[in-house]
Amino acid sequence: MALSVTTTKIKKLVYENTLPEGSITTESVTSLKNYFSDSKFVDIVYEKIMERVRTDKTKNTTTLLRSVQLIKMNLNKYKPSNEVMFKLDDFCQEIDTKNNPNLTKSLKYIRTLISRSTSGVERPSHKPQKLTKSQSSGENHEKQKPEKLQKAYSENMIQENENENEKEKKIKTNSRSNHPLSQQNTNQLKTPEPEDPENILTNNYLYLKTTPDLFPNSLYIGSLLYEKNFGGQFNVKKANGAGNQEVIIGIDTSKTIQSQPMNVFQEKISEIMRIQKKEEDKKLEEKGGNAKRKKQIHLFQYKNYSEQEPIELTKEETQQVFDCIIQSTEDFQTRDMASKIWIKIVLDFYVKKDQASISRSLSSFLELLNSEKIEDRSYAFSLLFNTCIHANLMADAAVIPFKNTTQEKLKRQKNNLKPVLNVQDNLFEKLKEMLYILVIKNEKDQKVWKSALNCLLFFIFWNGFADKKKTISLHPKVIRGLIVNYSSRDNIVFRQLIRILVNRLYSNGNQLDFRCLQNYGGLNFISELYMATSSVEVRDNLFVVLYDIVVAKISKKKVQLSSEEYEQIELIFELLKRFGAPQLFPQLFKYFPDHYWDTFVDFVFEQQLKQAQDLQPVSQKLSKDFFREILNEFSDIISQYWKLEHEFQKELSDTIKSNVIAQHTLDTIKTLLESEDENDQKNGESLLFQIMRILYKTKGKTKIENKKAAVSFFNKLAFSNEPHNRYAFLSITQRLVLFHKSRMVKKHGNSPVITAIIKFMNDNLTKVIQNTEQNKRNLIFMLDIVMSFISINIEKKAQSPNEESKTDNIYSQFLEGQIVIPSDLLKVVNLGIFLHCFNNLTSKRYSDARTTCFVLIAEKCKLDQTSFEFVGGFDFFKGLLTKKDPKIVYFASSFIQDKLKQLNHEKYSKLFSDYLSKAQKTKETQIIKNPYFFVRQILSEISSNF
């Protein structure tokens, strides 16, 4: 009787854990896991999972996928009897995996585990019965879906590209989270059915009211869109210094996650890099891969050109050399040799001062640019770059400026460089011509623009500083082209490009050049850059431009500003900088709440100016009306950026008047989003956001027809095959998060609502992850959305231009300890988001973002044992010790060390003392100081000591 009751309970728990839709409760997950871990019931659990699939009358694909995933995530740890193992193997063979490669991989992986576990065991002789097509789980379900979505359903599982050994190590990495507030993860397949916008947040709010209050008597720091505080990432020290203790309402900053500045770890990370390099060289040596290549015979004699022999070729022979460069696209060695000969010929012309031959030779660059092949157009800039490099042979060797170097020697060195500089100046003029040709021809390929940028940076930078004369000589459209086609929005190169842009705008002194601004693309182009970056420096620079545009608009309206108003313009600018406006206004560009300036003006005049003693003189000079007038101009800039064209504005107006979302409106949005024109895409995104905002704003008040179709259309964007559609989904999600934050915090003002908003963000971002998002731009944008919502700025130290970091974004700021994240907020964010981004952002370009993901993953694992098990436990962290990124290796080592200490402090202390004694004897103290070396030593003893 007792066993029968238990079997019934297990059956019910299996059903709850494989529901095709909705969230799974923590109690259900935990209870089922307890039965898995109990040897008396583990066989029954697996049999009930198989029974669940075979008896599912709906034949739902999601039920099948969740059932298979449930077996996959537990089989390696909780093994049933051999008899049930063989039944599971038969079950895997029964399933029809047609049109679902990821399901095939999961089943193959399960069968591999079964094969290993039952090795040497005699198998009962019977054949599995194959499910027919009519019986196949999910077949009928998929037929009901639009054909365009079938690929999304079949690809919802995370792809497993690792080899079998890696799969075994990471099996828990690709499993469903048991975290109570992180149910929507990368593998929990939620069918994107139409969802009622009235219920999305309301249901979450009711559900989350039963959870512990994460923010007692507090409001989230980022809810300031309607509250007294000014921005989402307020400067903590400045706020408190101004005497306003209500700015950080209720957030306990003592319970935050803050990274120490990276220079604290740099020495230890460098040690890891040296060891990795040494071990890599040793492996190459063992494989015989360190054999040195034979030196090629150099065409150039590396001595001054005055001592070199020129190459004597006829015009026909010279043309043949160049033809060889163009025609040898596939033959790298031939093109390389022809290029060397051609560079030698050109520089000989310069030595001879043969202007006619120089002009004729340099026109060859334009011939390469006119080629239809991308490789040729890109190579044109590489060839110019190398020509410029070899021009250095026209000067004597540089004099190293020791202390006893006389001014006469340095002057002589400068004179020696004149021939080189003359050649480089001449080549720079040709480069400007080539760059403008890219603009005229509307070059689209980023590889060509990247080659052009590399060449340009060589010409305009000297010892790390830009030549202002050269930068302001560039055409604004060229600068725009370089920025638009540069993928990163925060590294040092992008910051240099923005410096060039701003210097070009102010080339006439302190006055903004509006003609130059129009050539850049006008106000909208500046606004796009301002919104797209998280770089502190870039936002500061672009805010100056935006503020000057605002001032110009006010000046135009008033014809003539008074001296008092000019003085106030300066004061207001300094006030806005003090309150962190350059870093916070991008939020307002994404969503601007009604009556926001009223709240902000009260914040400035009623709190800051009255309470801060150092601002008392300012309050006496500042006019509240003029201050509001400047802020209103910012509102106009924001509304202009998102302004719909007339015909689309009419679509929105008709929707509002009729309370009906017409199908032709959704068709219009679809056409706009699928257009290649960026302006059309922006109109489509803006129109869809306004419709979604209306649905949420009117919930429970007005009945709107066809709203389910609108929500379904929005959700399907997350599963689109087009990256820019998924980006639009993420962008609208971010704007909706800000909308909900401003609206619901004002209405409720309590922590469950904030938690519900994070849950809403989790659900939407998880939809994109379920589609196995690989696009790097979208992945970074997802992280930006999360980080900008949960992080708090603290005071940033001034940095010398000579010491600037390679990246200046929200991730580098976090790693430098300039941003903190409240632990309570991190708990609510879905671990699957960080894990997916960590696994897919493997390029060095995203090193800071990936390291931040790992630090936050580790912190969540410290906060919650369920998260630690979700990522794969020790296997996950141990696997990272062999990776090439030394920062990840260091933080993984540090986590393992802390975890070992936590598991068994007594034995850990004993081992540490033993190693300390050995280190003192051998004088190898790095084994104790650096967690990487200590962990490598201690891991071999885990089985016997822990």
N, C-alpha and C positions, 0 to 999 in steps of 0.2 A: 504493500500500500504506500509506504513512504517513498519507495523508488518510483512508483507511478506518479506521485505528486511532484517529485523532483523532475521527472521526465517532462511533465506538463509545463513546469516552470521554465525548463531549458528551451522547450519548443517556443514558448512565448517570447523569451529573451532573444532567440535567434530571429524570430519574426520582427521584433522591434529594431534589431541591429541591421536588418536588410530591407527596411522600408524604402520604396523607390523615391519618396519625396520627404522633405521636412528634416528637421534636426533630430538627432538621437540623444536622448538624455544621458547624463553622466552615470546615473544609477544603473541604467540598462547595460552600458558598456562595462562598468566595473563588475557587475554581477556575473555577466557572461564570462569575463576574464577569470573570475574566481573558479568557475566550473571548468574552464580550460586547464587551470593549474592543478585541479584535483584529479589524481589518477583514477579515482573511482568513476568519474563522470566524463572524462575527456572523450571517450569513444562515443558516448551518447551525443555530445555536442556536435561532433563532426557528422554523425549520422543524421541529426536533425537539420544540419545545414544542407546536406544533399537532398533530404526529403523536402525542404523548403523550395528548392529549385524545381524538383520533379513534380510537385503538387501545385505549383503556382499557376492558377488558371489564367491570369492576365498575361503570362509569358513576358513579363516586363524586362527589358534589357538591363535596366538599372539594378533590379533585384538580382539578376544573374551576376552582374559585375561586382556588386557589393558582397555577394555570397562567396564568389571566387577570391575576392580580396581578403575576406575574413579568414579563409583557409590559408591563404598565402602568408598573411602577417603573423599567424600563430603556429604554423606547422613546424617551423624550424625549432621553436622553443618548447611547444607542448605537443609531444609526439603521442599518437594513439597506438593501439596494438597493431601488430602486423596485419591481422585480418582486416581491420578498418583501413590501414594503409593501402591494401590492395583494392578495397572498395572505392577509396578516393581516386586511385589510378583509373579504375573502370569509369568512374564518374567523369573524370577529365576527358576521357576518350569519347564519352557519350555526347558531349556538348558540341554543337555545330558552331564553329568559329568563323563562318563565312563573313567577309567584309569587316572583320575586326582584328587587325594584326596585333593590337596590344593585348587583347584577350588571349590570343594564341600564345604570345610570349609568357603571360602569367601562368597559363595552364602548363606550358612546357617547363617553366621553372618549378612548379609544384611537382610535376612528374619526376624532375631531376632530383629533388629532395627525397621523394619517395624511393627512387631507385637507389640512392645512397644509403638510406636508412634500412632498406630491406635486402641489402647486398648479402648473398649467401643463404637467404631464406627461400624455401621452396614455395612456389606460388600455386594456389588452387587452380585447377584446369577448368576455366570457363571464359567465354568471350563476352566482352561488354556489349550491351545492346545500344546501337547508335540511334540517337533521337532523329526522328524524321523531320522534314522541313516544317511540317505543320506543328510538330511538337517543340521545335527549337525555340528556346527562350529568347524573346526579344525580336523574333522575325516579324510577327504581326505588329508589334509595337512600332518597329522602325518603318513599316509601310504606311503608318498613319502620319508620319512626319514629312515635311517638305523635303524634296530630293536634295536641296542645297544644304540641309542640316545633317544629312546622314553621315557625312564625313566627320562632322563635329561629334556626333554620338560615338562613332567608332574610334575616335582618337582622344576620348576623354581621359583615358588612363595615361599616367606619366610614362613616357618611353624609357625603356631600360636598355641602355646601350653598353652597359658594362659587361665584362666577361663573367663567366659563371662564378669565379671566386669572388669577384667584386660584388656580384649580386647577393651572395651568401652573407657577405659582411654588411651590406646595406639594406637588407630586407626590411628592417624597421624604418628606414628612411622613407620608403614609399608606402607607408601605411596610414590609416586614419587616426587622427589625433583623438585622444580621450579627454582633452582639456574641455571643461564644461562650457567655455565661451569660445572655443575654437573648433566647432564641429565641421564647418565648411572648409575642408582642406583640399589638397591637390588631387586626392583620389576618391573623395566622397562625391559620387556623381549625382548632382541634382539636376533633373531634367528642366531645361529652361522654358517651362510652361508660362503662359501669361500670368502675371501676378498683380493682384489688386493693390494699387499704391496706397489705398487707405489703410491696408492691413500690414504693410511691410514694417513700419516702425511701431505701430500700435501693438502688434503681436509680440514683437521683440521686447517692447517695454513691459508688457504684462508678464512675459516669461522671465525677464531679468529681474523683476521685482522680488522674485523668490531667492535670488542669489545674494551673497553678502554685499553690504554696502561698501564699495571700494573707495568712495570719496566722502567720508563722513563730514557733514557741514561744510562742503566745499563746492566750488565750481571749477571746471577745467580751465586752465590758463588760456587755452585757445578759444574760449567761448566769448571772447571780448567783442565780437561783432555787434553785440547789443549791450554789453556790460560796461562798467566804468573803466576797465583796463583798455589799453589802446590796441595792442596787436597780439597775434597768435604766439609769437616767440619774443615776449617782452624781455628787455635787458634787466635781469634781476638786481644787480648791484646798483645800476643807475636808478631804478625805480625806488628802491629803498633809500638811496641817498637823497632822493628828492623829497623824502618825508611822507611818501604815500604808501602806507602799510597795507592798503586794500588791493593793491595791484595784483598780487599773487594770492588770490582768495582761497585759503584753505589748503593749498597744495603743500604737502610736507616735503620740502626740498631736501630734508635729511634722508628721505627714502627715495633717492634717485640713483640712476646709473650714470656714472661719469667716468670717462676714460682718462687716464693720465696722459699728458703730452707724449707724443711718440718719441721725442728725444730721450725720455727716461728709459725706453726699451731699446733705443737704436744700437747701443753697443752689443747687447745680447742678440739682437736680430742679425747684426753684422757677423757675429760669431757663427750663427747658424748658417748664414750664406757661405762663409769660408769653408765650413765642414761639408756642406752640400757640394760645393765646387770641387773640393778635394776628393770626395767619394765618387763624383761623376767622372773626374779625370782618371781615377783609378780603374773604374769600370771600362772606360775607353781604352786604357792601356792594356787591360786584360783581353779585350776583344781585338786588340791590334788596330784600333781606330785612331790612334794619335800620330799616324805617319804624316810627316809634313809634305805638303805639296811642293813640287819643284818650282823654283822661281822662274817666271816668264822673262823673256828678254824685253826690256822696256824700250819703247819707241823714244820716249823722252830721256834726254841726258839731264839729270837733275843738277844743273848748274846754270849760272846766269845766261840769258839769251845772247848776250854779247859774245859769249864764248862758244855758242852752238852753231852748227852748220844748218842752213835753211834747206828745206825740201824743194827741189826744182821740178815743178810739174807744169805741163801745158794746161790751157783752159779746158781742153777736152778730157785730159786725165783727171783734173780736179773735179769736173762734172761726173766722171765715172766713180770717183770716190764717194761723192754725195749720193749718187744713184744707188750705190751699194748700201748706204745707210738706210735709204727708204725701202729698198727691195728685200732687205735681209731681216724682216720682222721676226721670222721664226728662227733664224740662224743667229744666235746671240754672239758667238765668237767672231763671226764675220763682221757683224755690225759693230762690235766692240773695237776691232782692229781698224775698221774704216773710220770710226769716230775719232780714234786717237790720231790718225793721219790727218783727218780734216781739221781737228783742233790745232795741230802743229802748223798746218797751212795758214789758217786764219791768223794765228799769232805771229807768224813770219810776216804777213802783210802789215800787221801793226808795227813790227820792228822796222820795216821798210817805209812805213808811213804812206802806204799805197791806198789812198782813200777810195779810189774807184773799185779796187779789188775787195776792200773791206765791205763796202756797201753791197757789192754783188754777192759776197759770201754770206753776209748776215741775212740777206733775203731768203736764204735757204731755210731759215727757221720758220718763215711764214709758209713755205711750201709744205713743211711737216705739219703745221697747224691745219692746213686745208685737207689733210688726209681724212678718209672716212674711218680709218682704224684708230681706235682709242689709244693703242700702244704707241702709234706714231705721234699723236697730239701730246701725249704725256712725255714722250721721249724728247720732244722739242725743248722743253724746259730743263730736262736733265742734261741735254747737250750744252745748253747755254750756261748752266751752272758749272759744268766741268770746264768749259772754256774759261770762265771767270777764275776758277781755282788755279788752273795752269798759268794764268797770267801772272801769278805771284813769282814765277821764275824770271820775270823781267826785272826783278829787284835783287839787290845784294841781301845776304842773310841778315836777319834782324839783330840789332844790338840789345843784349839783355841789360836792362837798366839797374845795375848794381849801385850801391851807395856812392862809389867813387866814379860813376859814369858822369862825364862832363856834359854840360848843356850843348856843347859843340858836337859831341858824338850823337846825341839825341836828335839834334837838328839835321845832321848828316843822314841819319837813318830816315827821317821824315822826307828829306829830299830824294832818297833812294826809292821811296814808295811812289813818287810822282808818276813814273811811267805806268805802274800798276793801276793807280787810282784813275788815271786818264782812260785806260782801257776799260776799267770797270764802270766808269761813268758812261762811257759810250755804249757798253753792253746793257746798262740799266735803262737807257733810253729805248733800246730795242725791246727789253723786257716789258716796259710800259705799253709799248705798241702791241705786243703779243697778248698782254692781259686784256687790253681793250677789245681785241679781236674776239676773245672768248665771250665777252659781254655782247658784242654785236651778233655773233653767231648763236647766242643763247646756249652756250655749252652746258650740258646737263650732267655729264659724268664726273663723279666726285674724285676719281683717280686722277683725272687731268687737273682739276683744281688743286688737289693735294700736291701734285708735282709743281704746279705754279707757285703755291704758297711756300714750299720748301725753298724754291729758288729765290723768291722775293725776300724771305727772312734773312737769307745770307747777305743780300745787298744792303738792306736798310739797318741792320744791327751791327754794332761795333762794341766789343767788350760788354755785351749785355744791355746796351742802351741804343734806342732807336735814333736814327738820323732824322730830326724833325723836318729838315728841308726836303728830304726825299719822300717822307710819308705824306706831307701835305701836297706834294706834286702828283700823287696818285689820283685818278679820277674816282669820284664817289661811287660810281656804279661798279667799278672794279673792287673797291673795298666791300661793297654790299655782296658781290658775287663770292668773294673769298669767305665772308662770314656765313652766308646762307649755305654754302657747300662744305663747311667745316662741321663735322659731326658732334664734337664735344662742345659743351656749353659752360665749362668751368675750369679747364686746365690753363696752364700758363700761356699757351699759344693763343687761346681764345681771348684771354685777358689782354694780351698784346694787341690783338686785332681790334678790340674795343677801344683801347688807348689810341690806336691809329684813327679809328672812326671819330672819336671825340675831338682829337687834335685837329682833324680835318674840318670839323664843324666850327671850331674856334680859331681857324687859321688867320682871321683878321683881328685878333686880339680877344677881348672879352665878349664881343658881340656874336650871337649865334647866327650862322650863315644859313638863312632859310632856303636859298637856292640849292645849296649843298644838301640840305635836309630833304628837299623834294627829290633830288637825284638818288638819295639813299632809299627812297620809298615812302617818305613822309612820316607823319606821326605814327601811323599803324606799324611801320617797320620797327621803330624805336620801342613801341609798346610790346610787340611780339618778343623782341630780345629781352626786354625787362621781365616779362612773364616767364620766359623759357629758362632762365638761369637761376641758380641758387648761390652764385658767387657774390660774396659781400662787396668786393671791389667793383665788379661789373654793375651791380645794382646801384651802388653809390654814384658811379660815373653817369649812368643813364638817368638817374633821378635828377641830376643837375640839368640835363637836357630837357627833361619833362617840365621841371620847374621854370626854366627859362621860356618854354613855350607858353606856359600858363601866364607868366608875367607879360609876355608879348600880346596875348589875347586881351588882357586887362588894359594894357596901354592903348591898344587899338580902339577899345570901347570908349575910353576916357579921353582920347586924343593926347592929353598932356597930364602926366602924373606930377603931384606936388613933391617937394623935397621930403615932407613928413612921410608920404606914402613910399617913396624910395627907401627911406630908412626902415620902415616897417617891413618892406619886402625882404631886406637882409635879416631882420630879426626873426621873421616867420620862418625863413629858410633854416636858420640856426636852431630854432625851436623844433622844427620837424626832424632835423638830424638828431637832436638830443633825444627825442622820443622814439628814435629808430624807424622813422617813416620810410626811408629807402628800402629797408628789408621787409617791411610789413605791408606796403601798398600793393604788392603783387596779389595778395589775397583779395583785395578790393577789385582788382581787374578781373578776377575770376568770378566773384559774386559780390555785388554791392547792395547791401540791405537798405530798405527804405528808412529814411530819417537818420541815417548813420551819423551824418555830420553834426546833428543836434547833440547826440551823445558825446561825440568827440570834442566839440567846442566846450561843453560843460566840463569834460574831463580836464581840458587844458586850463580853462579860466577859473573854475571853481575849486580845483584841487591843486594842480601843479603850480600855477602862478601864485596862488595864495599861500601854499604851504612851504614851498622851497624858498629859502631866504635869498639865495643867489639869483633868483629870478624876479625879485621884487622890483628892481629898476625897469625890467622889461614890461611888467604888467602895467606900469604907468604910461608907457609909450604906445602900447599895442591897442589897436581898435578891434573890438570883437566883430564888428560888421565887416571890416576889411579882411580880417582873418577868414571869416566865413565866405567872403567873395572869392578868395583864392581857392579855398577848398571846393567851392561849387564849380570852378573851372576844371578841377581835377575830375569831378563827376562827369562833366561834358566830354573830357578825353576818354573816360572809361566807356560811356554810353556810345560814343562815336566808334570805338573799336568793335563793339558787338552789335552795332546798328544793322538791322536787316534791310535789305533792298526793298523797294516799295511793294513789289508783287508778293514777296514772302511776308512782309509785314501785314499785308491784307489777309493772307492765309491765317495768320495768328489772330488777327482781329475778328475774322469770321468764326474761328474756333471759340473765342471768348464769348462772342455775342450769342451764338447758337448752342453753346455747351455740347457740341458734337465734334469729335475728332474725325473729320472726313477721311475716307480711304485715299482720296486723291492728294490730301495733305501729306500722308505717310509716303505715298509714291513720289511726291515732290522731294521730300527729305532724302529718300533712297537715291534718287537721281543726282541730287546735289552731292551727297557723300561719295558716290561712285565716280563723280567727275574728277578729271585730272587737274582742274583749276583750283588753286588753293582758296580763292575767294568764295567759290561755290561750296567747297567743303566747310568753310567757316560759317557760311549762311545756313547750311544744313545742320551743323552742330548747334548753332545758336537757336534755330527754330525748334529743334527737338528738345533742347534744354528748357526752353520757355514752356513747351507743352507739358513736359514732365513736372516742372515747377508748379504749373497750374493744377495738375492732378493732385499733388501733395498739399498744395495750399488750400484747395477747396474740399478736402476730404471731410465727409460727414455733413457738409453744408449744401453742396450742389451736386446733383446727379449729372455725370458727364457720360454721354453715349460713346461706345467704341473705345473705352479707356483700356480694356484688356488688350486690344489689338496694338495700342500705342506702347504699352509696357512690354508686350511680347516683342514688338519690333526693336525696342531699345535693348532688351536682353540678348536678342539674336546677334547684335553687333559684337558682343563678346566672343561669339563663335565664328565670326566672319573669317574668310580666307585672306582678306586684305588687311595688312598691318595698320593702314591708316584708319580703317573702320574701327578696329579694336582700340586704337589710340583715341578716336573720338568718343568711344564708350568710356574709356578711362577719364578723359577730360570732363565729360558730362558728370561722371561719378564724383569727381573731385568738387565740381561746382555744386552738386546736390548735397554733398557732405557739408560744405560751407553754408548752404541754404538751411539745411536741417539744424545745424549748430546754432545759427543766429536766431532761428525761429523757435526751436524747442527749448533751448536754454532760457530764453526769455519767458516762455510760458510756464515751464516746470521748475527750472533752476535746481535740479537735483541730480545726483550721480547716476541713477539708473538710466536717465535719458541720455547722458553722455555715453554710457556703456552701450546703449541701443544704437547710437550713431556710429560708434566704432564697429558694432555688429553689422550694421548696414554696409559700412565700408568693407569689412571682411567678406561679406557675401558677394559683393560685386567684383572685388579683386579676385576672389577665388574662382569665379566663373571664367575669367581670362586664363587663370592657371590651369583649369580643367581642360582648356583647349590646348594644353602643353605649349604655352607661349614661349617662343624662342627669340622674337625680335628684341634686340638689345635696347632700342629706344623705348619700347613699351615697358620692358622690365625696369629700366631706370625710372621711368615715369611712375610706375607703381610704387617703387620705394620712396620716391619724392613725396607722393601723396601721404604715405604712412608717416614718414619722418617729419614732415611739416606739421602733421596733426598732433603728434605725441611729444615733440621735443620743445625744450625751453632754452632760450639763449641766456648765457651769462656773459659778463663783461669781456670783450675781446681786447687783447693786448695789442698795442701798436706794433707794427712790424716794419722793419727796414726793407726797402725795395731790393736790396742785395741779398736778403735772407728769405724772400718769399717762397712759399711752398709750390710744388708742382701743380697741385690742385687747390682750389678755393671754393669748396661747396659744402653742403650740409654734412657730408660724410667725413671730409677732412676736418671740419670744425668739431664734429663729435669725437673723432680720434685724438684731436688735440686738447680735448677737455673743455672746449668753448661752448658745448651744448650738453645739457643733461636731459635724461628721460625718466619721468616718474615711474617707479616700479609697478605701481597699480595700473597704470595705463598700458605698460608693456604686457602685463598678464593677459589683457583682453584681446590684443592683436593676435590674429591667426599665425601660428608658428609656420604653417605651410607656405605663407607668403615669403618669409625670410629664407626658408629652406630652398624653395624653388629658385629664387633669385641667386642664392649662393651657388647652387649647382649649375646655373646657366651663365652667370656673368664671370667667365673664367679668363677673359682677356686682361692683359696688364692695364689696359686703359681704365678698367673698372675696379682696379685694385682696392681703392679706398671704400667703394660701395660694397664690395664683396667682404672686405675685412669687417666693416660695420655690421653686415648681415651676420657674420660668424660671431662677433662679440654679443650681439643681441640674442642669437640662438643659444649661446653658452649661458647668458644671463637667465633666459627663460628656463633652461635646464636646471639652473641653480634654484630658481623660484618654485619649480614644479617638477616632481619626479615623473609625472606622466609625459611631460615634454622630453625629458631625458630618454625615456623608453621609446617615444615616438621617432626620434632621430636615429635610433639604433644603438643607444647606450654607449658603452666603452668602445665597441667596434667602430662606430662612426668617428670618434675622436682619435682613436689609435690609427685609423686609416689615413688621417690627415698628416700624421708625422712624416710620411714619405713624400708629401707633395713639395712642389718646387717654390711655392710662395713662402718666404721665411716669416712673414708676419702671421700668416695663418698657422704655420708650424709652431711659432712661439706661443700664440694664444691658446692653441690646442694643448700644448705641453703644460701651460699654466693651469688650464682647466683640469686636466687629468691629475696634476699634482694636488690641487685643492680637493678634488673628489676622493682621491686615495686617502688623504689626511682625514677627511670627513668620515669615510667608511670605517677605518680602524686607526684611530689616532695613536694608540699605544704602539702598535707594530710599525706604523709609519715613522714615529719618533725614533724607534730603535734603529730602523734602516737608515734614517737620516744621520743619526749619530755615527753609525758604522762608516757611511760614505764620507762624513766629515773627517773622521779619523784618517781614512785612507787618503783623502785629498790633502790633508795637512802633511802627511808623510811624503807624498809624491809631488807636492806643490802644484797640483792641478785643481786649483780652487774653482775653476769655471763649472766643474761638475755640480757644485753646490749652489753657486750664484745663478746659474742659468737653468731654468726648469727643463729645458729641452734635453740637456745632457743627463740631468738627474732622472728624468722620466725614462729615457732610453735604458738606463742602467737598472731601474727598479722594475720595469715591466716584465722582465724575465723571472722575477720572483713573486709575481702577483699570485700565481696559482698555489704556491706553498705558504704564502704569508698572509693573504687576504681572503 
